[in-house]
Amino acid sequence: MQLFRTKSINQLLEDAFDVEHGMKRTLGRGSLITLGIGAIIGTGIFVLTGTVAANNAGPALVLSFLFSAISCVFAGLCYAEFASMIPISGSAYTYAYATLGEFIAWIIGWDLILEYLLAASTVSVGWSGYIVSFLHDYNINIPAQLCNAPIDYIKGQGWILTGSILNFPAMFIILFLSGLLIIGIRESAGFNSVIVAIKLIVILLFIGFGISFIDTANWKPFIPPNTGEFGHFGISGILRGAGVIFFAYIGFDAVSTAAQESRNPQKDMPWGILGSLFVCTILYILVSAVLTGIMPYTQLNVPAPLALAIDQTGKALFWLRPLVKIGAIAGLSSVILVMLLGQPRIFYTMAKDGLLPAKFSKLHPRFRTPYITTIVTGLAASLFAGLLPIHILSELVSIGTLFAFVIVCLSILILRKKRPDIHRPFKTPWMPVIPILGAGICFAQMLGLPWETWERLFIWMALGMAIYFFFGRKNSKLA
């Protein structure tokens, strides 16, 4: 029974509003929405759109985005209820601790480490591709050995060495933004708001000017016939594409990790989560429609698909090419920032509960930020970014995120049954349909991911369980 001991909701609320010993509360509703947009719009729109269109869904990429968005809305409504009811750092880990028990909370916390840590690594690899391309336009060339992963995985061949040394640009941006996060949340949020504005302007320019260059012949067939292999076009391709592209939506749950730095979390957290999700879904669908309308989907398997689409228009939109790259660089920077913000706060919360070493719960004496966990996260994320290719990283992040969403949706059902008396400033509508659909659709998307990704998830979880049973269970404050 010790494995399923739960934290008191009242104690969680006391911790959430501990002004003297907690983090600074500086974020308002607008900052939370831009934080969510900053995390959501990034690799999904600037990198993965082309990959999924070329390899999985074709022009039906629009449906992959829509399918993922629906499951995100269901999960987002559950997150919004939890975030307003338990406004504390830790996200799904904290919610599971209050409902399903310590062992399940540890599993989801360990899973979130996989999600946020590798999300920062994944996006930084995309950032590296765009910055190298941007500098090349101005005759500044970074050697290929210094901007690509030295390790890759090819189906049928296994792990191979590519001949590169490290992806240094990807490592640099992670370490730079980690330093910014140590300085403070207000400064980080201000930086994020500026770069979110830049990338939104660029995306709207691409949509507005790109519409006139759409050739509807590129949308035929809208759903390319399946090649005979699951996930390669057809209906299964849309499902596989939705599972991969789900990576594009993970930012909205990162908003919940900033609950203890929100001025009015019980009212503003639902706005931050659902508002950012709504805005980004509309933009994703429009960009994917324009992109596959300008270019044949078979040609989009490139690191910078939006820039390639602009090249397709000839000189007409040549002026937009550098702006798209600047928008991508800014956009990817904001995603990395928010991912690096979320992960240390989960570490911080788990350490305060005794499940990780106490050093991880220390705040900087001047900046009141979790600086030790930020340093650890930055170093680990930069190492993964320097060593691994984007497709390995993105699939691991997607399966970790989907697993977290399944747990959150199920937790809402359990807590409504166990504690109907708790004050809920925001309630998930249409119970129990929304949580059940959210958990079911997310699990279906997990099934659409490659078996190799499941194997890596099992290995990661086995490592986490070993840490829990040898350290966490004995040192838990609930013990």
Phi, psi and omega per residue, in radians:
M1 nan -0.405 3.125
Q2 -1.054 -0.519 -3.125
L3 -1.133 -0.404 -3.041
F4 -2.021 0.392 3.045
R5 -1.199 2.474 -3.062
T6 -1.998 2.727 3.078
K7 -1.452 2.555 3.106
S8 -1.228 2.320 3.076
I9 -1.064 -0.715 -3.138
N10 -1.086 -0.700 3.110
Q11 -1.157 -0.676 3.096
L12 -1.068 -0.717 3.128
L13 -1.181 -0.643 3.072
E14 -1.098 -0.757 3.108
D15 -1.113 -0.645 -3.084
A16 -1.116 -0.603 -3.056
F17 -1.914 0.451 3.054
D18 -1.409 1.580 -3.038
V19 -1.179 -0.682 -3.023
E20 -1.163 -0.697 -3.042
H21 -1.904 -0.053 -3.080
G22 -1.629 -2.992 -3.140
M23 -1.433 2.840 -3.110
K24 -1.217 2.364 3.100
R25 -1.695 1.736 -3.050
T26 -2.203 -0.119 -3.008
L27 -1.652 2.260 3.054
G28 -1.746 -3.046 -3.091
R29 -1.051 -0.779 -3.140
G30 -1.094 -0.723 3.132
S31 -1.119 -0.647 3.140
L32 -1.195 -0.683 3.114
I33 -1.147 -0.788 3.124
T34 -1.182 -0.519 3.056
L35 -1.093 -0.778 3.107
G36 -1.133 -0.795 3.107
I37 -1.089 -0.695 3.124
G38 -1.049 -0.607 -3.133
A39 -1.436 -0.577 -3.030
I40 -1.386 -0.858 -3.060
I41 -1.456 1.891 -3.111
G42 -2.959 -1.997 -3.088
T43 -1.016 -0.649 -3.110
G44 -1.013 -0.702 -3.056
I45 -1.632 -0.559 -3.060
F46 -1.639 -0.307 -3.069
V47 -2.223 -1.003 -2.966
L48 -1.258 -0.353 3.115
T49 -0.980 -0.826 -3.128
G50 -1.167 -0.739 -3.119
T51 -1.075 -0.814 -3.094
V52 -1.232 -0.669 3.107
A53 -1.096 -0.753 -3.072
A54 -1.312 -0.565 -3.003
N55 -1.847 -0.352 -2.982
N56 -2.257 -0.942 -2.883
A57 -1.998 -0.336 -3.043
G58 1.135 -2.578 3.109
P59 -1.070 -0.341 3.099
A60 -1.246 0.141 2.976
L61 -0.877 -0.606 3.092
V62 -0.990 -0.729 -3.132
L63 -1.229 -0.599 3.080
S64 -1.074 -0.772 3.106
F65 -1.112 -0.725 -3.118
L66 -1.159 -0.737 3.137
F67 -1.094 -0.781 3.106
S68 -1.121 -0.691 -3.123
A69 -1.093 -0.692 -3.140
I70 -1.080 -0.811 3.125
S71 -1.133 -0.585 3.105
C72 -1.188 -0.651 3.106
V73 -1.094 -0.788 3.116
F74 -1.054 -0.845 3.123
A75 -1.157 -0.640 -3.132
G76 -1.112 -0.659 3.093
L77 -1.124 -0.658 3.097
C78 -1.199 -0.740 3.088
Y79 -1.051 -0.723 -3.092
A80 -1.101 -0.688 3.103
E81 -1.124 -0.810 3.134
F82 -1.102 -0.782 -3.061
A83 -1.144 -0.566 3.101
S84 -1.375 -0.511 -3.093
M85 -1.480 -0.662 -3.128
I86 -2.226 1.342 -3.034
P87 -1.375 1.283 -3.092
I88 -2.421 2.627 3.106
S89 -1.040 2.676 3.121
G90 2.143 -0.329 3.047
S91 0.939 -2.343 -3.047
A92 -1.088 -0.462 3.094
Y93 -1.047 -0.843 -3.137
T94 -1.143 -0.712 -3.136
Y95 -1.092 -0.737 3.125
A96 -1.167 -0.609 -3.139
Y97 -1.115 -0.565 -3.115
A98 -1.469 -0.223 -3.022
T99 -2.155 -0.866 -2.987
L100 -1.743 -0.268 3.103
G101 1.905 2.938 -2.979
E102 -1.096 -0.763 -3.074
F103 -1.128 -0.774 3.108
I104 -1.141 -0.669 3.108
A105 -1.080 -0.737 3.101
W106 -1.066 -0.773 3.141
I107 -1.026 -0.803 -3.106
I108 -1.251 -0.603 3.082
G109 -1.122 -0.757 3.098
W110 -1.126 -0.647 3.078
D111 -1.134 -0.701 3.131
L112 -1.153 -0.555 3.061
I113 -1.064 -0.758 3.082
L114 -1.048 -0.780 -3.086
E115 -1.083 -1.008 -3.013
Y116 -1.291 -0.695 -3.122
L117 -1.081 -0.877 -3.103
L118 -1.358 -0.384 3.045
A119 -1.116 -0.778 3.094
A120 -1.061 -0.716 3.118
S121 -1.127 -0.775 -3.118
T122 -1.051 -0.860 -3.072
V123 -1.172 -0.597 3.141
S124 -1.164 -0.524 3.064
V125 -1.164 -0.721 3.047
G126 -1.103 -0.723 3.102
W127 -1.026 -0.732 3.133
S128 -1.051 -0.763 3.141
G129 -1.059 -0.732 -3.125
Y130 -1.255 -0.693 -3.112
I131 -1.204 -0.635 3.085
V132 -1.126 -0.757 3.123
S133 -1.136 -0.714 -3.139
F134 -1.117 -0.800 3.140
L135 -1.157 -0.590 3.115
H136 -1.078 -0.621 3.115
D137 -1.068 -0.389 -3.132
Y138 -1.946 0.461 3.059
N139 1.060 0.505 3.000
I140 -1.907 1.896 -3.000
N141 -1.948 2.152 3.052
I142 -1.632 2.228 -3.133
P143 -0.952 2.468 -3.087
A144 -1.036 -0.547 -3.130
Q145 -1.158 -0.324 -3.085
L146 -1.808 0.079 -3.124
C147 -2.409 0.430 3.082
N148 -2.431 2.760 -3.109
A149 -1.266 2.410 3.101
P150 -1.380 -0.176 -3.097
I151 -2.183 2.469 3.060
D152 -2.511 2.846 3.097
Y153 -2.192 2.132 3.128
I154 -2.048 2.211 -3.110
K155 -1.047 2.264 -3.114
G156 1.664 -0.417 3.130
Q157 -1.935 -0.479 -3.096
G158 1.512 -2.721 -3.108
W159 -1.335 2.377 -3.138
I160 -2.341 2.789 3.019
L161 -1.681 2.334 -3.055
T162 -1.610 -0.281 -3.084
G163 1.692 -0.169 3.088
S164 -1.390 2.921 -3.135
I165 -1.679 -1.135 3.091
L166 -2.746 2.756 3.036
N167 -1.578 1.492 -3.021
F168 -1.166 -0.710 3.111
P169 -1.030 -0.682 3.130
A170 -1.114 -0.680 3.131
M171 -1.209 -0.682 -3.101
F172 -1.076 -0.830 -3.049
I173 -1.145 -0.606 3.106
I174 -1.143 -0.802 -3.117
L175 -1.164 -0.650 3.117
F176 -1.120 -0.841 -3.110
L177 -1.227 -0.527 3.051
S178 -1.080 -0.700 3.079
G179 -1.093 -0.695 3.112
L180 -1.114 -0.698 -3.132
L181 -1.171 -0.530 3.094
I182 -1.163 -0.634 -3.102
I183 -1.092 -0.675 3.096
G184 2.804 2.687 -3.112
I185 -1.258 -0.622 -3.135
R186 -1.125 -0.801 3.126
E187 -1.107 -0.710 3.136
S188 -1.141 -0.729 3.137
A189 -1.158 -0.655 3.105
G190 -1.135 -0.775 3.085
F191 -1.064 -0.727 3.139
N192 -1.100 -0.732 -3.116
S193 -1.077 -0.692 3.141
V194 -1.129 -0.836 -3.082
I195 -1.298 -0.445 3.017
V196 -1.133 -0.736 3.109
A197 -1.061 -0.730 -3.134
I198 -1.082 -0.844 -3.058
K199 -1.257 -0.539 3.072
L200 -1.144 -0.715 3.112
I201 -1.072 -0.782 -3.124
V202 -1.127 -0.737 -3.138
I203 -1.120 -0.738 3.114
L204 -1.140 -0.630 3.064
L205 -1.124 -0.743 3.129
F206 -1.087 -0.775 3.135
I207 -1.150 -0.842 -3.050
G208 -1.098 -0.792 -3.110
F209 -1.500 -0.469 -3.103
G210 -1.272 -0.443 -3.091
I211 -0.978 -0.689 -3.066
S212 -1.244 -0.193 -3.128
F213 -1.836 0.153 3.130
I214 -1.232 2.298 3.003
D215 -1.933 1.915 -3.046
T216 -1.078 -0.288 3.086
A217 -1.126 -0.452 3.120
N218 -1.243 -0.256 3.132
W219 -1.589 0.099 -3.083
K220 -2.045 2.260 -0.144
P221 -1.263 2.490 -3.099
F222 -1.114 -0.714 3.028
I223 -1.998 1.721 -3.128
P224 -1.036 2.559 -3.119
P225 -1.134 2.550 3.141
N226 -1.116 2.483 -3.094
T227 -1.437 -0.056 -3.067
G228 1.836 -0.133 3.110
E229 -2.026 2.340 -3.126
F230 -1.008 2.283 3.077
G231 1.662 -0.174 3.133
H232 -1.829 1.494 3.119
F233 1.245 3.132 -3.000
G234 1.224 -2.923 -3.126
I235 -1.102 -0.706 -3.137
S236 -1.135 -0.525 3.096
G237 -1.175 -0.647 3.079
I238 -1.128 -0.735 3.120
L239 -1.148 -0.796 3.108
R240 -1.099 -0.722 3.111
G241 -1.079 -0.686 3.113
A242 -1.123 -0.652 3.124
G243 -1.152 -0.705 3.122
V244 -1.283 -0.792 -3.077
I245 -1.224 -0.272 3.102
F246 -0.975 -0.480 3.058
F247 -0.916 -0.551 -3.073
A248 -1.177 -0.336 -3.030
Y249 -1.794 -0.002 -2.947
I250 -1.172 -0.231 -3.057
G251 -1.103 -0.508 -3.044
F252 -1.118 -0.569 -3.141
D253 -1.329 -0.331 3.073
A254 -1.169 -0.421 3.094
V255 -1.027 -0.665 -3.078
S256 -1.163 -0.364 3.121
T257 -1.283 -0.251 3.138
A258 -1.716 0.318 -3.058
A259 -1.025 -0.667 -3.095
Q260 -1.372 -0.045 3.081
E261 -1.987 0.208 3.078
S262 -1.652 2.434 -3.094
R263 -1.201 -0.675 -3.122
N264 -2.377 1.231 -2.958
P265 -1.081 -0.607 -3.049
Q266 -1.165 -0.467 3.094
K267 -1.721 -0.616 -2.974
D268 -1.565 -0.445 -3.111
M269 -1.066 -0.784 3.081
P270 -1.032 -0.663 3.088
W271 -1.083 -0.795 -3.124
G272 -1.088 -0.753 -3.095
I273 -1.230 -0.958 -3.035
L274 -1.352 -0.592 3.136
G275 -1.127 -0.823 -3.137
S276 -1.155 -0.641 3.138
L277 -1.131 -0.725 -3.136
F278 -1.125 -0.861 -3.116
V279 -1.031 -0.794 -3.045
C280 -1.245 -0.586 3.104
T281 -1.079 -0.793 3.117
I282 -1.040 -0.792 -3.111
L283 -1.156 -0.705 3.136
Y284 -1.060 -0.810 -3.103
I285 -1.111 -0.751 -3.135
L286 -1.147 -0.763 -3.131
V287 -1.126 -0.760 -3.114
S288 -1.145 -0.617 3.103
A289 -1.173 -0.780 3.135
V290 -1.165 -0.751 -3.102
L291 -1.056 -0.871 -3.121
T292 -1.301 -0.265 3.053
G293 -1.404 -0.564 3.135
I294 -1.379 -0.730 -3.034
M295 -2.050 2.518 2.936
P296 -1.062 2.331 -3.044
Y297 -1.041 -0.461 -3.113
T298 -1.161 -0.283 -3.083
Q299 -1.778 0.122 -2.975
L300 -1.681 0.081 -3.125
N301 -1.410 1.207 -3.101
V302 -2.347 2.809 -3.122
P303 -1.173 -0.441 -3.081
A304 -2.271 1.280 -3.025
P305 -1.129 -0.603 3.142
L306 -1.155 -0.712 3.103
A307 -1.118 -0.673 3.113
L308 -1.128 -0.704 3.121
A309 -1.097 -0.664 3.109
I310 -1.157 -0.682 3.082
D311 -1.045 -0.580 -3.116
Q312 -1.114 -0.442 -3.114
T313 -1.410 -0.047 -3.122
G314 1.329 -2.476 -3.084
K315 -1.389 -0.221 -3.043
A316 -1.024 -0.765 -3.117
L317 -2.025 0.395 -3.108
F318 -1.039 -0.548 3.141
W319 -1.126 -0.389 -3.089
L320 -1.449 -0.319 -3.064
R321 -0.996 -0.923 3.131
P322 -1.126 -0.545 3.125
L323 -1.172 -0.684 3.105
V324 -1.097 -0.714 3.136
K325 -1.179 -0.682 3.082
I326 -1.123 -0.732 3.105
G327 -1.099 -0.695 3.116
A328 -1.153 -0.765 3.130
I329 -1.081 -0.780 3.115
A330 -1.146 -0.768 -3.097
G331 -1.110 -0.775 3.139
L332 -1.182 -0.566 3.098
S333 -1.081 -0.733 -3.108
S334 -1.194 -0.595 3.099
V335 -1.143 -0.809 3.117
I336 -1.024 -0.739 -3.128
L337 -1.023 -0.830 -3.077
V338 -1.234 -0.649 3.081
M339 -1.111 -0.732 3.111
L340 -1.226 -0.392 3.045
L341 -1.308 -0.700 -3.056
G342 -1.251 -0.767 -3.041
Q343 -1.061 -0.840 -3.135
P344 -1.070 -0.517 -3.116
R345 -1.305 -0.481 3.017
I346 -1.274 -0.782 3.011
F347 -0.929 -0.826 -3.098
Y348 -1.014 -0.819 -3.111
T349 -1.173 -0.720 3.127
M350 -1.149 -0.627 3.105
A351 -1.197 -0.663 3.093
K352 -1.108 -0.491 3.107
D353 -1.457 -0.083 3.115
G354 1.548 0.014 -3.083
L355 -1.431 -0.278 3.032
L356 -2.248 2.844 -3.121
P357 -0.918 2.499 -3.040
A358 -1.056 -0.450 -3.135
K359 -1.035 -0.503 -3.120
F360 -1.226 -0.219 -3.125
S361 -1.690 0.100 -3.127
K362 -1.351 2.431 3.037
L363 -1.807 2.614 3.106
H364 -1.113 2.314 -3.061
P365 -1.072 -0.473 -3.123
R366 -1.755 -0.833 -3.017
F367 -1.526 -0.245 -3.120
R368 0.993 0.697 3.069
T369 -2.055 2.674 3.116
P370 -1.313 1.376 -2.916
Y371 -1.268 -0.596 -3.122
I372 -1.163 -0.803 3.132
T373 -1.185 -0.543 3.088
T374 -1.150 -0.713 3.110
I375 -1.140 -0.812 -3.137
V376 -1.065 -0.808 3.136
T377 -1.064 -0.800 -3.127
G378 -1.057 -0.762 -3.138
L379 -1.149 -0.776 -3.125
A380 -1.154 -0.788 -3.124
A381 -1.113 -0.676 3.139
S382 -1.169 -0.608 3.127
L383 -1.152 -0.818 3.095
F384 -1.077 -0.714 -3.131
A385 -1.111 -0.629 -3.123
G386 -1.297 -0.416 -2.992
L387 -1.806 -0.592 -2.929
L388 -1.935 2.626 3.116
P389 -1.365 2.867 -2.992
I390 -1.186 -0.601 -3.042
H391 -1.221 -0.611 3.090
I392 -1.159 -0.801 -3.097
L393 -1.135 -0.781 -3.037
S394 -1.166 -0.665 3.139
E395 -1.174 -0.657 3.094
L396 -1.140 -0.712 3.125
V397 -1.126 -0.750 -3.105
S398 -1.074 -0.813 -3.098
I399 -1.202 -0.617 3.087
G400 -1.131 -0.721 3.138
T401 -1.170 -0.805 -3.140
L402 -1.048 -0.703 3.114
F403 -1.085 -0.732 3.107
A404 -1.079 -0.716 -3.114
F405 -1.177 -0.643 3.079
V406 -1.034 -0.801 -3.132
I407 -1.098 -0.751 -3.123
V408 -1.105 -0.770 3.140
C409 -1.086 -0.745 3.118
L410 -1.189 -0.601 -3.136
S411 -1.119 -0.638 3.106
I412 -1.070 -0.762 3.121
L413 -1.051 -0.780 -3.085
I414 -1.168 -0.755 -3.082
L415 -1.225 -0.588 3.068
R416 -1.082 -0.591 -3.131
K417 -1.367 -0.772 -3.042
K418 -1.374 -0.697 -3.050
R419 -2.282 1.198 3.137
P420 -1.218 -0.232 -3.041
D421 -1.458 -0.239 -3.056
I422 -1.175 2.448 3.090
H423 -1.181 2.188 -3.136
R424 -2.103 1.740 3.114
P425 -1.037 -0.522 3.055
F426 -2.264 2.323 -3.132
K427 -2.038 2.341 3.028
T428 -1.115 2.166 -3.099
P429 -1.337 2.942 3.015
W430 0.904 0.877 3.066
M431 -1.284 2.526 -0.072
P432 -1.642 0.283 -3.013
V433 -1.113 -0.832 -3.065
I434 -1.044 -0.911 3.136
P435 -1.078 -0.674 -3.129
I436 -1.149 -0.780 3.101
L437 -1.128 -0.713 3.131
G438 -1.044 -0.844 3.139
A439 -1.129 -0.726 -3.105
G440 -1.153 -0.786 -3.121
I441 -1.188 -0.714 3.123
C442 -1.096 -0.704 3.121
F443 -1.167 -0.648 3.104
A444 -1.089 -0.676 3.103
Q445 -1.185 -0.596 3.054
M446 -1.057 -0.726 -3.138
L447 -1.120 -0.409 3.138
G448 -1.366 -0.183 -3.116
L449 -1.460 2.724 -3.083
P450 -1.072 2.668 -3.129
W451 -1.099 -0.581 3.140
E452 -1.047 -0.596 3.122
T453 -1.184 -0.688 3.075
W454 -1.090 -0.721 3.131
E455 -1.041 -0.753 -3.138
R456 -1.173 -0.602 3.080
L457 -1.121 -0.756 3.136
F458 -1.096 -0.709 3.126
I459 -1.112 -0.770 3.131
W460 -1.086 -0.748 -3.128
M461 -1.186 -0.640 3.098
A462 -1.102 -0.695 3.079
L463 -1.106 -0.734 3.127
G464 -1.112 -0.717 3.130
M465 -1.126 -0.640 3.107
A466 -1.092 -0.736 3.122
I467 -1.122 -0.715 -3.126
Y468 -1.100 -0.852 -3.048
F469 -1.264 -0.478 3.139
F470 -1.577 -0.392 -3.097
F471 -2.257 -1.008 -2.975
G472 -1.041 -0.821 -3.060
R473 -1.091 -0.642 -3.114
K474 -1.351 -0.536 -3.046
N475 -1.770 0.009 3.130
S476 -1.010 2.401 3.132
K477 -1.160 -0.448 3.091
L478 -1.252 -0.276 3.135
A479 -1.331 nan nan
